[in-house]
Amino acid sequence: MTANPNASAPASPLAPDWLAVPADLNALHAPMWAAGVARNDAGELAIDGIPVSELQRQFGTPLFVMSETDFRARARAFQDAFNEAFADICGGVDVYYAGKSFLCTAVVRWVEEEGLRLDTASGGELAVAARAGIPGAAVALHGNNKSDAEIHRALDMKLGRIVVDSLAELERVAAIAQNRGETAKVMLRLTPGVHAHTHEFIATAHEDQKFGLSMAGDSTDQAGLSAAEEAVAAAAGHDSIELLGLHCHIGSQIFEPDGFALAAEKLLDFLAAMQAKYSIVLPELDLGGGYGIAYTPVDTPRPPAEIAQAMAAVVRAKVAELGITAPRISIEPGRAIVGSSTFTLYEVGTLKTVRVDSPEMGAENVTYPRRYVSVDGGMSDNARPVLYDADYSAVLASRSSTAAPQLSRVVGKHCESGDIVVRDVYLPEDVAAGDLLAVPGTGAYCWALSSNYNYLARPGVVAVRDGSARLIVRGETEEDLLNRDMGA
């Protein structure tokens, strides 16, 4: 067996502590990739047997490449694991796919076919759901600032739930439904004050942020009720509101189940208190989503079954302690279903190497190389690094290489110094213009956050299944960009 030339390569002092030199630059760290992604006999990355060079030939780059098979398998895994874990507690779980992570009509159909429901966060996402034909009863609408038009659309579609985010919104939903002579099915989004270990901008259950009704205070009621309790009492007083239950979402990219467990305990305590005080039985409890995925080799996501069993144990014990009937539980995975199902394919362009001062204490006049590898996309197709300091990884996709590893920074083509796709990654030193790079874990919040900055056209999305690739979202053209320009 030939020794791997990369195995003994020293780490660059410029690399972050967590980034080790890979023993094999051609290997794929399985948790970051969809099932069906592997190198073929020629050393080229392929998905379901289709080499990336063929995908580039057919569809161009940049390109989002999604495994439909992997997406469906991850959706089923959540459905099966949570149904099994909660079967004895509440008869199973309603799994809502969080459409904000990535949504198109094909994905909505996959979601429905796999037995999941759909979570939306805008009128536009409702429009996608309607076009895909999913029944309104299987759809939820979120949002901290829903327009009257969005509320009307939700009622037109007979949505299964409208997740109300504030007292003012509750009154608007009640008034609109009353004027229509209808009843709106409502859940109240509460902020349980649970701080998940995540980036500040994607933590959504602490008090100092825009979402939800506070369980701790911030009330307009003279009796000193919390905003959450005030909303329960107000909802119960509206004939046009059917109050289904409570909702929370503690953040995103969370690996440990502790935060979900604590949030569940707090909401169950509140649910029991409302039942005791007002004789209001709330039959549903949504514990949100935010389950993490592997973006880098050091990320350690938990399998759905492990998350489900941990959450079920807490709910089972808590409802027994409180002496209440368990509400029907629902969850909202998005990233955990679509994130690792997809990678982005780029073509390499300009390369340059700079010398950077050593970070070592006491070192003088010592510099180390960092290579910049420019690709034909960037922050317009993945804004997460610049928004959240998100880390990603990358591999040379068009071929294998036995060249030595070099610390690299994959950057885009935009006129921004912050236009970074992968901040730190070891790539073969022989990477050259024309090579293809693949960045895994880009299924969630990449296309969804994409833009036309610098008038770049947004990439297409290709779905691969059983060795066949098809466009599910067409890439934009320059004509698309110009069609909305109304001229002088």
DOVO-955461 format. One record per residue (C-alpha): residue number from 1; residue in three letters; x, y, z. Coordinates in Angstrom, 2 decimals, decimal comma. Example, Ala and Ser with C-alpha at 12.3 -4.5 7.8 and 13.67 -1.06 7.14 Angstrom:
NODE   k   r      c1      c2      c3
NODE   1 Ala   12,30   -4,50    7,80
NODE   2 Ser   13,67   -1,06    7,14
//
This chain:
NODE   k   r      c1      c2      c3
NODE   1 Met    0,00    0,00    0,00
NODE   2 Thr    1,45    3,35   -1,03
NODE   3 Ala    1,89    5,90    1,75
NODE   4 Asn   -0,29    8,99    1,45
NODE   5 Pro    1,94   12,02    0,76
NODE   6 Asn   -0,51   14,27    2,63
NODE   7 Ala   -0,47   12,34    5,90
NODE   8 Ser    2,67   13,88    7,35
NODE   9 Ala    2,16   17,42    6,07
NODE  10 Pro    2,55   20,05    8,81
NODE  11 Ala   -0,38   22,28    9,65
NODE  12 Ser   -0,12   25,93    8,73
NODE  13 Pro    0,15   28,30   11,72
NODE  14 Leu   -2,46   30,41    9,96
NODE  15 Ala   -5,08   27,67   10,14
NODE  16 Pro   -7,68   27,77   12,93
NODE  17 Asp   -7,13   25,30   15,74
NODE  18 Trp   -9,94   23,01   14,64
NODE  19 Leu   -8,68   22,60   11,07
NODE  20 Ala   -6,38   19,60   10,74
NODE  21 Val   -4,42   18,69    7,65
NODE  22 Pro   -6,45   15,91    5,99
NODE  23 Ala   -4,73   12,53    5,79
NODE  24 Asp   -6,14   12,27    2,27
NODE  25 Leu   -7,17   15,35    0,32
NODE  26 Asn   -9,23   13,16   -2,01
NODE  27 Ala  -11,35   11,65    0,76
NODE  28 Leu  -14,88   12,81    1,55
NODE  29 His  -15,99   13,27    5,16
NODE  30 Ala  -19,28   11,38    4,92
NODE  31 Pro  -21,45   13,48    7,33
NODE  32 Met  -20,96   16,54    5,10
NODE  33 Trp  -22,16   14,86    1,91
NODE  34 Ala  -25,31   13,34    0,52
NODE  35 Ala  -25,45    9,58    0,17
NODE  36 Gly  -24,53    8,74   -3,40
NODE  37 Val  -21,68   11,26   -3,63
NODE  38 Ala  -18,32    9,56   -4,21
NODE  39 Arg  -15,24    9,67   -6,40
NODE  40 Asn  -15,39    7,51   -9,51
NODE  41 Asp  -12,58    5,37  -10,87
NODE  42 Ala  -11,08    8,40  -12,59
NODE  43 Gly  -10,94   10,30   -9,27
NODE  44 Glu  -13,71   12,72  -10,24
NODE  45 Leu  -16,52   13,56   -7,86
NODE  46 Ala  -19,82   12,02   -8,97
NODE  47 Ile  -23,35   11,91   -7,61
NODE  48 Asp  -25,40    8,80   -8,34
NODE  49 Gly  -22,72    8,00  -10,89
NODE  50 Ile  -22,98   11,33  -12,75
NODE  51 Pro  -19,54   13,04  -12,83
NODE  52 Val  -19,45   16,72  -11,97
NODE  53 Ser  -17,86   17,54  -15,34
NODE  54 Glu  -21,04   16,26  -17,00
NODE  55 Leu  -23,19   18,38  -14,71
NODE  56 Gln  -21,10   21,41  -15,61
NODE  57 Arg  -21,40   20,62  -19,32
NODE  58 Gln  -25,19   20,37  -19,10
NODE  59 Phe  -26,03   23,09  -16,61
NODE  60 Gly  -22,98   25,34  -16,14
NODE  61 Thr  -21,50   26,67  -12,93
NODE  62 Pro  -22,08   27,81  -10,26
NODE  63 Leu  -24,65   25,09   -9,69
NODE  64 Phe  -26,52   23,72   -6,70
NODE  65 Val  -26,51   19,92   -6,97
NODE  66 Met  -29,13   18,19   -4,81
NODE  67 Ser  -29,72   14,51   -4,18
NODE  68 Glu  -33,46   13,94   -4,21
NODE  69 Thr  -32,89   10,47   -2,77
NODE  70 Asp  -30,92   11,88    0,15
NODE  71 Phe  -33,50   14,61    0,82
NODE  72 Arg  -36,30   12,06    0,93
NODE  73 Ala  -34,30    9,71    3,17
NODE  74 Arg  -33,57   12,46    5,70
NODE  75 Ala  -37,23   13,53    5,70
NODE  76 Arg  -38,33    9,94    6,36
NODE  77 Ala  -35,70    9,57    9,08
NODE  78 Phe  -37,18   12,48   11,05
NODE  79 Gln  -40,73   11,27   10,48
NODE  80 Asp  -39,99    7,69   11,53
NODE  81 Ala  -37,72    8,52   14,47
NODE  82 Phe  -40,05   11,04   16,09
NODE  83 Asn  -43,17    8,98   15,47
NODE  84 Glu  -41,54    6,01   17,17
NODE  85 Ala  -40,20    8,04   20,10
NODE  86 Phe  -43,52    9,81   20,81
NODE  87 Ala  -45,93    6,99   19,94
NODE  88 Asp  -46,74    6,20   23,57
NODE  89 Ile  -46,87    9,87   24,58
NODE  90 Cys  -49,13   11,54   22,01
NODE  91 Gly  -49,54    9,02   19,19
NODE  92 Gly  -46,72   10,41   17,08
NODE  93 Val  -45,40   13,73   15,84
NODE  94 Asp  -46,29   16,14   13,04
NODE  95 Val  -43,09   16,98   11,16
NODE  96 Tyr  -43,18   20,33    9,35
NODE  97 Tyr  -40,40   20,91    6,81
NODE  98 Ala  -39,08   24,46    7,34
NODE  99 Gly  -39,46   25,84    3,83
NODE 100 Lys  -37,36   28,93    4,57
NODE 101 Ser  -34,25   26,74    4,30
NODE 102 Phe  -34,96   25,94    0,64
NODE 103 Leu  -38,25   25,85   -1,20
NODE 104 Cys  -39,50   25,11   -4,69
NODE 105 Thr  -42,49   23,23   -6,00
NODE 106 Ala  -40,54   19,99   -6,45
NODE 107 Val  -39,44   20,08   -2,81
NODE 108 Val  -43,00   20,71   -1,63
NODE 109 Arg  -44,12   17,61   -3,52
NODE 110 Trp  -41,33   15,51   -2,00
NODE 111 Val  -42,32   16,76    1,44
NODE 112 Glu  -45,95   15,81    0,93
NODE 113 Glu  -45,10   12,43   -0,59
NODE 114 Glu  -42,89   11,57    2,39
NODE 115 Gly  -45,72   12,34    4,80
NODE 116 Leu  -44,40   15,66    6,15
NODE 117 Arg  -46,15   18,99    6,43
NODE 118 Leu  -44,84   22,38    5,34
NODE 119 Asp  -43,82   25,44    7,32
NODE 120 Thr  -43,84   28,76    5,44
NODE 121 Ala  -42,80   32,27    6,45
NODE 122 Ser  -44,20   34,61    3,79
NODE 123 Gly  -46,83   35,10    1,12
NODE 124 Gly  -44,28   34,09   -1,50
NODE 125 Glu  -43,64   30,77    0,23
NODE 126 Leu  -47,42   30,27    0,47
NODE 127 Ala  -47,60   30,87   -3,28
NODE 128 Val  -45,05   28,09   -3,87
NODE 129 Ala  -47,07   25,79   -1,62
NODE 130 Ala  -50,28   26,61   -3,50
NODE 131 Arg  -48,68   26,00   -6,88
NODE 132 Ala  -47,32   22,66   -5,71
NODE 133 Gly  -50,81   21,64   -4,65
NODE 134 Ile  -50,19   20,66   -1,03
NODE 135 Pro  -53,41   20,86    1,03
NODE 136 Gly  -53,66   23,99    3,14
NODE 137 Ala  -54,41   21,91    6,22
NODE 138 Ala  -50,81   20,62    6,02
NODE 139 Val  -49,29   24,12    5,90
NODE 140 Ala  -48,27   26,55    8,65
NODE 141 Leu  -47,51   30,27    8,32
NODE 142 His  -44,85   31,98   10,43
NODE 143 Gly  -43,57   35,55   10,55
NODE 144 Asn  -43,19   38,38   13,03
NODE 145 Asn  -44,79   40,97   10,73
NODE 146 Lys  -47,40   39,30    8,55
NODE 147 Ser  -49,24   41,60    6,19
NODE 148 Asp  -53,02   41,67    5,97
NODE 149 Ala  -52,66   40,16    2,49
NODE 150 Glu  -50,67   37,23    3,90
NODE 151 Ile  -53,28   36,64    6,61
NODE 152 His  -56,04   36,71    3,99
NODE 153 Arg  -54,08   34,25    1,83
NODE 154 Ala  -53,62   31,95    4,81
NODE 155 Leu  -57,38   31,96    5,38
NODE 156 Asp  -58,08   31,54    1,65
NODE 157 Met  -55,88   28,44    1,66
NODE 158 Lys  -57,49   27,17    4,89
NODE 159 Leu  -54,11   26,77    6,55
NODE 160 Gly  -53,76   24,28    9,36
NODE 161 Arg  -52,11   26,89   11,57
NODE 162 Ile  -51,10   30,53   11,70
NODE 163 Val  -48,29   31,01   14,19
NODE 164 Val  -49,03   34,36   15,85
NODE 165 Asp  -46,00   36,32   17,00
NODE 166 Ser  -47,43   39,23   19,00
NODE 167 Leu  -50,52   40,56   20,74
NODE 168 Ala  -51,07   43,12   18,00
NODE 169 Glu  -50,93   40,42   15,34
NODE 170 Leu  -53,37   38,25   17,29
NODE 171 Glu  -55,89   41,09   17,24
NODE 172 Arg  -55,40   41,61   13,49
NODE 173 Val  -55,85   37,91   12,72
NODE 174 Ala  -58,97   37,81   14,90
NODE 175 Ala  -60,44   40,89   13,22
NODE 176 Ile  -59,74   39,69    9,67
NODE 177 Ala  -61,17   36,26   10,39
NODE 178 Gln  -64,25   37,77   12,05
NODE 179 Asn  -64,87   40,10    9,08
NODE 180 Arg  -64,71   37,08    6,80
NODE 181 Gly  -67,04   35,07    9,01
NODE 182 Glu  -64,34   32,44    9,53
NODE 183 Thr  -62,24   30,94   12,29
NODE 184 Ala  -58,45   31,13   12,18
NODE 185 Lys  -56,46   28,22   13,59
NODE 186 Val  -53,75   29,84   15,69
NODE 187 Met  -50,67   28,87   17,65
NODE 188 Leu  -48,86   31,37   19,89
NODE 189 Arg  -45,11   31,70   19,49
NODE 190 Leu  -43,49   32,11   22,90
NODE 191 Thr  -39,94   33,02   23,87
NODE 192 Pro  -38,96   30,67   26,69
NODE 193 Gly  -35,65   32,41   27,37
NODE 194 Val  -33,55   29,40   26,38
NODE 195 His  -30,14   30,35   25,03
NODE 196 Ala  -29,01   27,78   22,48
NODE 197 His  -25,30   27,55   21,69
NODE 198 Thr  -25,44   29,26   18,33
NODE 199 His  -24,63   32,51   16,54
NODE 200 Glu  -26,29   35,58   18,04
NODE 201 Phe  -28,18   36,37   14,83
NODE 202 Ile  -29,75   32,90   14,58
NODE 203 Ala  -30,65   32,42   18,25
NODE 204 Thr  -34,38   33,02   18,50
NODE 205 Ala  -35,66   32,19   21,99
NODE 206 His  -33,91   34,72   24,22
NODE 207 Glu  -35,85   37,81   25,25
NODE 208 Asp  -33,86   40,53   23,48
NODE 209 Gln  -34,95   39,83   19,90
NODE 210 Lys  -37,87   40,41   17,56
NODE 211 Phe  -39,67   37,07   17,74
NODE 212 Gly  -42,42   35,85   19,99
NODE 213 Leu  -44,43   36,58   23,11
NODE 214 Ser  -42,40   36,87   26,29
NODE 215 Met  -43,07   34,40   29,08
NODE 216 Ala  -41,17   36,58   31,53
NODE 217 Gly  -42,77   39,98   31,25
NODE 218 Asp  -43,06   42,80   28,70
NODE 219 Ser  -46,82   42,93   29,18
NODE 220 Thr  -49,33   45,65   28,36
NODE 221 Asp  -51,79   44,18   30,87
NODE 222 Gln  -52,37   46,16   34,06
NODE 223 Ala  -52,71   42,95   36,05
NODE 224 Gly  -49,06   42,24   35,36
NODE 225 Leu  -49,60   39,17   33,23
NODE 226 Ser  -46,81   38,14   30,91
NODE 227 Ala  -47,37   38,86   27,22
NODE 228 Ala  -47,70   35,11   26,67
NODE 229 Glu  -50,46   34,74   29,28
NODE 230 Glu  -52,19   37,86   28,08
NODE 231 Ala  -52,25   36,39   24,56
NODE 232 Val  -53,75   33,11   25,76
NODE 233 Ala  -56,52   34,97   27,58
NODE 234 Ala  -57,16   37,25   24,61
NODE 235 Ala  -57,23   34,37   22,10
NODE 236 Ala  -59,72   32,48   24,26
NODE 237 Gly  -62,01   35,52   24,16
NODE 238 His  -62,23   35,66   20,36
NODE 239 Asp  -64,89   33,55   18,65
NODE 240 Ser  -62,90   33,91   15,42
NODE 241 Ile  -59,80   32,25   16,90
NODE 242 Glu  -59,28   28,55   17,47
NODE 243 Leu  -56,29   28,40   19,78
NODE 244 Leu  -54,44   25,18   18,95
NODE 245 Gly  -51,47   25,54   21,27
NODE 246 Leu  -47,99   26,89   21,79
NODE 247 His  -44,90   27,21   19,65
NODE 248 Cys  -41,24   28,00   20,25
NODE 249 His  -38,01   27,98   18,26
NODE 250 Ile  -34,75   28,30   20,17
NODE 251 Gly  -32,27   28,85   17,33
NODE 252 Ser  -30,38   27,18   14,52
NODE 253 Gln  -27,43   24,85   13,97
NODE 254 Ile  -27,84   23,24   17,42
NODE 255 Phe  -26,09   19,94   18,18
NODE 256 Glu  -27,10   19,20   21,77
NODE 257 Pro  -30,69   18,29   22,78
NODE 258 Asp  -30,48   20,08   26,14
NODE 259 Gly  -31,92   23,36   24,85
NODE 260 Phe  -34,89   21,62   23,24
NODE 261 Ala  -35,53   19,71   26,47
NODE 262 Leu  -35,47   22,84   28,62
NODE 263 Ala  -37,77   24,69   26,22
NODE 264 Ala  -40,19   21,75   26,26
NODE 265 Glu  -40,28   21,76   30,06
NODE 266 Lys  -40,93   25,50   30,22
NODE 267 Leu  -43,74   25,38   27,67
NODE 268 Leu  -45,37   22,37   29,30
NODE 269 Asp  -45,26   24,18   32,66
NODE 270 Phe  -46,94   27,17   31,02
NODE 271 Leu  -49,50   24,98   29,26
NODE 272 Ala  -50,42   23,32   32,56
NODE 273 Ala  -50,68   26,71   34,29
NODE 274 Met  -53,06   28,01   31,61
NODE 275 Gln  -55,16   24,87   31,97
NODE 276 Ala  -55,35   25,29   35,73
NODE 277 Lys  -56,01   29,04   35,69
NODE 278 Tyr  -58,36   29,42   32,74
NODE 279 Ser  -59,56   25,84   32,10
NODE 280 Ile  -58,05   26,19   28,63
NODE 281 Val  -56,76   22,92   27,22
NODE 282 Leu  -54,16   23,53   24,53
NODE 283 Pro  -53,91   20,35   22,43
NODE 284 Glu  -50,70   21,08   20,48
NODE 285 Leu  -47,08   21,98   21,23
NODE 286 Asp  -44,55   22,81   18,52
NODE 287 Leu  -40,92   22,60   19,64
NODE 288 Gly  -39,50   24,12   16,46
NODE 289 Gly  -36,36   23,08   14,62
NODE 290 Gly  -32,75   24,17   14,44
NODE 291 Tyr  -31,04   20,77   14,38
NODE 292 Gly  -27,42   21,12   13,26
NODE 293 Ile  -25,58   19,55   10,34
NODE 294 Ala  -21,91   18,97    9,49
NODE 295 Tyr  -20,35   21,85    7,58
NODE 296 Thr  -16,79   20,90    8,52
NODE 297 Pro  -15,10   17,66    9,64
NODE 298 Val  -15,32   18,67   13,30
NODE 299 Asp  -19,11   19,13   13,33
NODE 300 Thr  -20,91   16,24   15,02
NODE 301 Pro  -24,65   16,27   14,29
NODE 302 Arg  -26,82   13,81   16,20
NODE 303 Pro  -29,01   11,35   14,27
NODE 304 Pro  -32,75   12,07   14,37
NODE 305 Ala  -33,46    9,00   16,50
NODE 306 Glu  -31,11   10,20   19,23
NODE 307 Ile  -32,66   13,69   19,25
NODE 308 Ala  -36,16   12,24   19,26
NODE 309 Gln  -35,53    9,85   22,15
NODE 310 Ala  -33,93   12,58   24,27
NODE 311 Met  -36,84   14,98   23,68
NODE 312 Ala  -39,44   12,28   24,21
NODE 313 Ala  -37,95   11,30   27,56
NODE 314 Val  -38,27   14,87   28,81
NODE 315 Val  -41,84   15,31   27,56
NODE 316 Arg  -42,90   11,93   28,96
NODE 317 Ala  -41,51   12,73   32,40
NODE 318 Lys  -42,84   16,28   32,45
NODE 319 Val  -46,45   15,48   31,55
NODE 320 Ala  -46,42   12,74   34,20
NODE 321 Glu  -45,11   15,20   36,78
NODE 322 Leu  -47,75   17,78   35,85
NODE 323 Gly  -50,56   15,25   35,63
NODE 324 Ile  -51,77   16,52   32,26
NODE 325 Thr  -52,60   14,86   28,96
NODE 326 Ala  -49,66   15,20   26,58
NODE 327 Pro  -50,28   17,65   23,75
NODE 328 Arg  -49,67   16,59   20,16
NODE 329 Ile  -46,03   17,43   19,45
NODE 330 Ser  -44,73   18,92   16,23
NODE 331 Ile  -41,22   19,84   15,06
NODE 332 Glu  -39,80   21,88   12,18
NODE 333 Pro  -36,55   20,52   10,71
NODE 334 Gly  -35,33   22,31    7,59
NODE 335 Arg  -31,55   22,51    7,41
NODE 336 Ala  -31,25   18,99    8,86
NODE 337 Ile  -33,20   17,62    5,89
NODE 338 Val  -31,96   19,70    2,97
NODE 339 Gly  -28,56   21,02    4,10
NODE 340 Ser  -26,34   18,01    3,49
NODE 341 Ser  -28,40   16,84    0,52
NODE 342 Thr  -26,75   19,51   -1,63
NODE 343 Phe  -23,33   20,74   -2,70
NODE 344 Thr  -22,39   23,75   -4,80
NODE 345 Leu  -20,20   23,24   -7,83
NODE 346 Tyr  -17,84   26,04   -8,85
NODE 347 Glu  -15,16   26,53  -11,50
NODE 348 Val  -11,79   27,87  -10,35
NODE 349 Gly  -10,51   31,06  -11,93
NODE 350 Thr   -7,78   33,35  -10,57
NODE 351 Leu   -5,35   32,08   -7,94
NODE 352 Lys   -2,85   34,05   -5,90
NODE 353 Thr   -0,68   33,42   -2,85
NODE 354 Val    0,08   36,02   -0,22
NODE 355 Arg    2,49   35,99    2,71
NODE 356 Val    0,88   36,54    6,10
NODE 357 Asp    2,64   37,48    9,36
NODE 358 Ser    3,04   34,62   11,79
NODE 359 Pro    0,51   34,59   14,63
NODE 360 Glu    3,08   32,99   16,92
NODE 361 Met    4,05   35,06   19,94
NODE 362 Gly    7,56   36,42   19,75
NODE 363 Ala    8,12   35,50   16,11
NODE 364 Glu    9,68   38,30   14,09
NODE 365 Asn    9,88   38,57   10,33
NODE 366 Val    8,24   35,17    9,90
NODE 367 Thr    5,52   34,84    7,27
NODE 368 Tyr    3,48   31,95    5,96
NODE 369 Pro    1,64   31,45    2,66
NODE 370 Arg   -2,09   31,65    2,24
NODE 371 Arg   -3,52   30,96   -1,17
NODE 372 Tyr   -6,65   32,66   -2,51
NODE 373 Val   -8,68   30,47   -4,85
NODE 374 Ser  -11,30   32,47   -6,75
NODE 375 Val  -14,43   30,79   -8,06
NODE 376 Asp  -17,21   31,86  -10,40
NODE 377 Gly  -19,78   32,51   -7,67
NODE 378 Gly  -19,49   33,82   -4,13
NODE 379 Met  -21,59   35,75   -1,66
NODE 380 Ser  -24,42   36,02   -4,18
NODE 381 Asp  -25,01   32,26   -3,91
NODE 382 Asn  -23,82   31,79   -0,31
NODE 383 Ala  -24,24   34,77    2,00
NODE 384 Arg  -23,87   32,75    5,20
NODE 385 Pro  -20,10   33,28    5,71
NODE 386 Val  -20,46   37,06    5,53
NODE 387 Leu  -23,70   37,09    7,58
NODE 388 Tyr  -22,85   34,58   10,30
NODE 389 Asp  -19,12   33,85    9,97
NODE 390 Ala  -20,28   30,41    8,86
NODE 391 Asp  -17,58   27,82    8,15
NODE 392 Tyr  -17,65   25,53    5,15
NODE 393 Ser  -15,32   23,04    3,55
NODE 394 Ala  -14,38   22,31   -0,07
NODE 395 Val  -12,77   19,61   -2,18
NODE 396 Leu  -11,15   19,45   -5,57
NODE 397 Ala  -13,98   17,81   -7,52
NODE 398 Ser  -12,88   17,46  -11,16
NODE 399 Arg   -9,98   15,12  -10,40
NODE 400 Ser   -7,98   13,55   -7,61
NODE 401 Ser   -4,55   14,85   -6,69
NODE 402 Thr   -1,43   13,62   -4,92
NODE 403 Ala   -0,06   17,14   -4,52
NODE 404 Ala    0,81   18,48   -1,08
NODE 405 Pro   -1,91   20,31    0,89
NODE 406 Gln   -1,87   24,09    0,93
NODE 407 Leu   -3,92   26,27    3,24
NODE 408 Ser   -6,39   28,03    0,98
NODE 409 Arg   -9,20   30,53    1,14
NODE 410 Val  -11,98   30,05   -1,41
NODE 411 Val  -13,34   33,42   -2,45
NODE 412 Gly  -15,94   34,70   -4,86
NODE 413 Lys  -15,83   37,18   -7,72
NODE 414 His  -17,71   40,07   -6,08
NODE 415 Cys  -16,33   43,52   -5,33
NODE 416 Glu  -16,23   42,86   -1,58
NODE 417 Ser  -13,25   41,83    0,51
NODE 418 Gly  -15,69   39,86    2,68
NODE 419 Asp  -16,76   37,77   -0,31
NODE 420 Ile  -15,48   34,50    1,19
NODE 421 Val  -16,99   31,11    0,43
NODE 422 Val  -14,66   28,95    2,56
NODE 423 Arg  -12,44   30,83    4,99
NODE 424 Asp   -9,89   28,07    5,66
NODE 425 Val   -9,46   24,75    3,89
NODE 426 Tyr   -6,56   22,57    2,79
NODE 427 Leu   -6,61   22,00   -0,97
NODE 428 Pro   -3,96   20,40   -3,21
NODE 429 Glu   -1,28   22,88   -4,18
NODE 430 Asp   -1,76   22,00   -7,86
NODE 431 Val   -5,33   23,38   -8,00
NODE 432 Ala   -5,48   25,46  -11,18
NODE 433 Ala   -7,82   27,61  -13,25
NODE 434 Gly  -10,47   25,43  -14,88
NODE 435 Asp  -10,62   22,91  -12,04
NODE 436 Leu  -13,95   22,30  -10,34
NODE 437 Leu  -14,46   22,70   -6,60
NODE 438 Ala  -17,39   21,32   -4,62
NODE 439 Val  -18,60   22,89   -1,36
NODE 440 Pro  -20,85   20,52    0,63
NODE 441 Gly  -23,71   21,39    2,96
NODE 442 Thr  -25,16   24,20    0,86
NODE 443 Gly  -28,76   23,02    0,63
NODE 444 Ala  -30,04   25,29    3,38
NODE 445 Tyr  -30,05   29,11    3,37
NODE 446 Cys  -27,76   29,43    0,33
NODE 447 Trp  -30,09   29,55   -2,65
NODE 448 Ala  -32,74   30,93   -0,28
NODE 449 Leu  -30,50   33,91    0,62
NODE 450 Ser  -29,04   34,33   -2,86
NODE 451 Ser  -28,93   37,72   -4,54
NODE 452 Asn  -28,04   39,49   -7,77
NODE 453 Tyr  -25,20   41,49   -6,27
NODE 454 Asn  -22,96   42,85   -9,03
NODE 455 Tyr  -25,77   41,73  -11,36
NODE 456 Leu  -24,76   38,10  -11,19
NODE 457 Ala  -27,52   35,75  -12,22
NODE 458 Arg  -28,55   33,33   -9,48
NODE 459 Pro  -27,53   29,71  -10,12
NODE 460 Gly  -29,86   26,90  -11,01
NODE 461 Val  -30,68   23,92   -8,81
NODE 462 Val  -30,34   20,41  -10,20
NODE 463 Ala  -31,97   17,39   -8,57
NODE 464 Val  -30,32   14,01   -9,07
NODE 465 Arg  -32,13   10,71   -8,64
NODE 466 Asp  -31,34    7,19   -9,90
NODE 467 Gly  -28,54    8,42  -12,14
NODE 468 Ser  -30,61   11,14  -13,80
NODE 469 Ala  -30,28   14,91  -13,33
NODE 470 Arg  -32,95   17,51  -13,97
NODE 471 Leu  -33,38   21,20  -13,27
NODE 472 Ile  -35,86   21,96  -10,52
NODE 473 Val  -34,99   25,68  -10,41
NODE 474 Arg  -33,75   27,27  -13,62
NODE 475 Gly  -30,69   29,45  -13,35
NODE 476 Glu  -31,27   33,08  -14,18
NODE 477 Thr  -30,09   34,70  -17,40
NODE 478 Glu  -29,02   38,26  -18,10
NODE 479 Glu  -32,38   38,71  -19,80
NODE 480 Asp  -34,07   37,82  -16,52
NODE 481 Leu  -32,03   40,49  -14,79
NODE 482 Leu  -32,93   43,13  -17,36
NODE 483 Asn  -36,64   42,33  -17,64
NODE 484 Arg  -37,52   44,35  -14,53
NODE 485 Asp  -35,45   47,38  -15,59
NODE 486 Met  -38,10   49,83  -16,78
NODE 487 Gly  -35,64   52,19  -18,47
NODE 488 Ala  -35,38   55,94  -18,19
//
